[in-house]
C-alpha cells in the first residue's frame, strides 16, 4: 500500500474507536516512508499509542528519528544472543546489528521496551543455552523479555514435536522467577534484584482468544481479524464510508477462537512475516 492508503486506513480505524497502532512485519523499517507513516499515525485524532515491532537491524540509525516522529514503543525480535545461532536463524545476519539497535532504542528512551523471543524447545525441554542468556538480559536492562510459544505456522508446522513446548516448562527451569502481574495477554515474572522482567505469551497452552481485540492489515491491504484464519477482506480502493462499513462488519465476524491445537497447524495461508505479530 502507498503512504496515503495506510494513513487513510488508520484514520478510519481511529474513527471506529481504535486507539493503538502497531507497525510490524516482515520488517517495517525497510519501508522508505516509515517516518512519515509513524508521524501521520501519531497525529491522527484518537490514536493514543504508536508502536513498532522490528528485528532491530536498521534501528541503530533510526531510533531517535522515529521517537521524534511520534513512536511510543518498540519491540525487538531476538531469539538468541549467541552469534552463530543468530546467524543460522537469520540466514547470515549479524547479532551486533540487532544489539546496536537495542542500545539505540534504550538511548532514545522508548516506553516499555520489549524483546520478543520465540520459545523453541529442544527434545521437548527448555533449551537452557538459549533461554538462560536471554533471561540474563533483564539483570542490568530495564526491558521485558517475552517468550512466545512456538505456533505451527508456515514451515514451523512441519517441525519436530519436541520444538513445541509449554511456557510453564520455563517456570520449572527457572524457579527464581516470581509472578509480577499481567501486561496485556502476557503473564509477567521477575527475578528479585533484576531490573527487567520476563513475559510469557501462550497462544497454545493458555489460549487467550476471548481477550483478543486485535485486527491486522497486511502490506497489500487485506484485513485479517484473526491471525490464524484464512479469511481476508480487501480494503483497497474503498471510499471512506464503504471502508468503515466493511471494517465494522468484518470485526463483527471475528472468529471466537483459533484451532491450532485441534488442527495441528494454522489456517492463515500466509507466513508470519507476511502478517506480523
C-alpha positions in Angstrom: 0.0 0.0 0.0 1.0 3.6 -0.5 1.6 6.0 2.4 -1.8 7.7 1.8 -3.6 4.3 1.7 -2.1 3.3 5.0 -2.9 6.6 6.7 -6.4 6.6 5.3 -7.0 3.2 6.8 -5.5 4.3 10.1 -7.8 7.3 10.1 -10.9 5.1 9.5 -9.9 2.7 12.3 -9.4 5.7 14.6 -12.9 6.9 13.8 -14.2 3.5 14.7 -12.5 3.6 18.1 -9.1 2.0 17.6 -6.6 3.8 19.8 -3.3 1.8 19.3 -1.5 1.2 16.0 1.5 -1.2 15.6 3.7 -1.3 12.6 5.1 -4.8 12.3 6.2 -7.3 9.6 8.2 -8.6 7.9 10.5 -5.7 8.7 8.7 -2.3 8.8 12.0 -0.3 8.8 12.6 -1.4 5.2 9.8 0.9 4.2 11.2 4.2 3.0 8.2 6.0 4.2 8.2 4.6 7.8 9.0 8.0 9.3 6.0 9.8 7.7 3.8 6.8 8.5 4.8 7.0 12.2 4.3 10.7 12.2 0.9 10.5 10.4 -0.3 7.8 12.7 0.8 9.7 15.9 -1.0 12.9 14.7 -4.3 11.1 13.9 -7.1 12.1 16.3 -8.0 9.2 18.5 -4.7 7.3 18.2 -3.0 7.3 21.6 -0.2 4.9 21.1 2.0 4.1 18.1 4.3 1.1 18.3 6.8 -0.8 16.2 8.0 -4.4 16.1 11.4 -4.8 14.4 14.3 -7.1 14.1 16.4 -4.2 15.2 18.9 -4.4 12.4 18.1 -0.9 11.0 17.2 0.6 14.3 20.6 2.0 15.2 20.4 4.8 12.7 16.6 5.5 13.0 15.7 5.2 16.7 16.0 8.9 17.6 14.2 10.0 14.3 11.4 7.6 15.0 11.0 8.8 18.5 10.8 12.4 17.4 8.2 11.4 14.7 5.9 10.1 17.5 6.8 6.5 18.0 6.0 5.5 21.6 7.1 1.9 21.9 9.5 -0.6 20.3 9.5 -4.4 20.4 12.7 -6.1 19.1 12.6 -9.6 17.8 15.6 -11.6 19.1 15.5 -15.3 19.6 19.1 -15.8 20.7 22.2 -13.9 21.9 24.6 -16.5 20.5 26.2 -15.0 17.4 26.5 -18.3 15.5 22.9 -19.4 16.3 21.7 -15.9 15.4 23.5 -16.2 12.0 21.8 -19.5 11.3 18.3 -18.4 12.3 18.5 -15.1 10.3 20.4 -16.6 7.4 23.7 -14.8 7.8 22.6 -11.9 10.0 25.0 -10.2 12.3 23.9 -10.2 16.0 25.8 -6.9 16.6 23.4 -5.1 14.3 20.4 -6.1 16.5 22.2 -5.4 19.7 23.2 -2.0 18.4 19.6 -1.3 17.6 18.6 -2.4 21.1 21.1 0.0 22.6 19.9 2.8 20.3 16.3 2.2 21.5 17.4 2.4 25.1 19.2 5.6 24.4 16.1 7.0 22.7 14.2 6.2 25.9 11.2 4.5 24.4 8.4 3.5 26.8 8.1 -0.2 27.9 10.9 -1.6 25.8 10.4 -5.3 24.9 12.4 -8.1 23.4 10.3 -10.9 21.7 11.8 -14.4 21.6 10.1 -17.5 20.2 10.2 -20.3 22.7 11.7 -23.2 20.7 12.0 -26.5 22.7 14.9 -28.9 22.5 13.7 -32.5 22.6 10.6 -31.4 24.4 12.5 -29.4 27.0 13.6 -25.8 27.6 16.8 -25.0 25.6 18.7 -23.6 28.6 21.7 -22.5 26.5 19.3 -20.2 24.5 16.8 -19.1 27.1 19.2 -18.5 30.0 21.2 -15.7 28.4 18.0 -14.0 27.2 16.7 -14.0 30.8 20.0 -12.6 31.9 19.4 -9.5 29.7 16.9 -8.4 32.3 19.5 -8.3 35.1 21.0 -5.0 34.0 18.5 -3.7 31.5 15.1 -2.2 32.1 13.4 -4.4 29.4 10.7 -7.1 29.3 12.0 -10.2 27.5 8.9 -12.0 26.3 8.9 -15.7 25.4 6.2 -16.6 22.8 5.2 -20.2 22.4 6.1 -21.6 19.0 3.0 -21.9 16.8 2.6 -24.4 13.9 2.6 -21.8 11.1 4.3 -22.0 7.7 7.4 -24.1 7.7 7.2 -24.5 11.5 4.1 -26.6 11.2 6.3 -29.4 10.0 8.9 -29.2 12.7 9.6 -32.0 15.2 7.1 -32.1 18.1 10.0 -31.6 20.5 10.2 -28.0 19.3 6.8 -27.2 20.7 6.8 -26.8 24.4 4.6 -25.1 27.0 5.8 -22.0 28.6 5.2 -23.4 32.0 8.3 -25.5 31.5 10.3 -22.3 31.5 9.0 -21.6 35.0 10.0 -25.0 36.2 13.5 -24.5 34.7 14.0 -21.1 36.3 12.4 -21.3 39.8 13.7 -17.8 40.7 11.1 -16.2 38.6 8.3 -14.7 40.7 4.9 -13.5 39.4 4.7 -9.8 38.7 1.2 -9.4 37.2 -0.1 -9.1 33.7 0.8 -6.9 30.7 -1.9 -7.3 28.1 -2.0 -11.1 27.3 1.4 -11.6 28.7 2.0 -13.2 32.1 4.9 -11.2 33.7 7.6 -12.6 36.0 10.6 -11.1 37.7 13.8 -12.3 39.3 14.4 -10.4 42.6 17.1 -7.8 42.1 16.9 -7.8 38.3 15.9 -4.5 36.6 13.8 -6.0 33.9 11.0 -8.6 33.7 10.1 -11.8 31.8 6.8 -12.2 29.9 5.1 -15.3 28.7 2.8 -15.2 25.7 0.9 -18.5 25.5 -1.3 -18.9 22.4 -1.0 -22.7 22.6 -1.2 -23.7 26.3 -3.2 -20.7 27.7 -5.3 -19.7 24.7 -6.3 -16.1 25.1 -8.6 -15.7 22.1 -11.5 -14.4 24.3 -9.3 -11.4 25.3 -8.0 -10.7 21.8 -9.0 -7.3 20.5 -6.6 -7.0 17.6 -7.0 -7.0 13.9 -4.3 -6.8 11.2 -4.0 -5.1 7.9 -1.4 -6.8 5.6 1.0 -4.8 3.5 -1.1 -5.5 0.4 -4.2 -4.1 2.0 -6.1 -7.1 3.3 -7.9 -7.1 6.7 -7.4 -10.2 8.9 -9.5 -10.3 12.1 -7.7 -13.4 13.3 -4.0 -14.2 12.9 -4.8 -17.8 12.2 -7.8 -17.5 9.9 -7.6 -17.8 6.1 -10.4 -15.1 5.8 -9.2 -11.8 4.4 -11.1 -8.7 3.3 -9.6 -6.3 0.7 -9.6 -2.7 2.0 -8.0 -1.1 -1.0 -9.9 1.3 -3.3 -12.9 1.8 -1.0 -14.5 5.2 -0.3 -14.4 6.3 3.4 -18.0 5.2 4.3 -17.7 1.9 2.5 -14.3 1.3 4.2 -15.9 1.9 7.5 -18.8 -0.4 6.8 -16.6 -3.2 5.6 -14.3 -3.0 8.7 -17.3 -2.9 11.0 -18.9 -5.9 9.5 -15.6 -7.8 9.5 -15.0 -7.2 13.2 -18.5 -8.5 13.9 -17.5 -11.8 12.3 -14.1 -12.1 14.1 -13.6 -15.8 15.0 -14.2 -16.8 18.6 -11.1 -18.9 18.7 -8.2 -20.3 16.7 -7.9 -24.0 16.1 -4.1 -24.6 16.3 -4.4 -27.4 18.7 -7.3 -29.2 17.1 -5.9 -28.9 13.5 -2.2 -29.0 14.4 -1.5 -26.0 12.1 -2.6 -22.5 11.4 -5.2 -21.9 8.6 -3.9 -18.5 7.8 -2.5 -19.2 4.4 0.4 -16.9 5.0 3.8 -17.0 6.7 4.2 -15.0 9.9 6.5 -12.4 8.1 3.5 -11.6 5.9 1.2 -10.9 8.8 3.1 -9.5 11.7 2.8 -10.2 15.4 
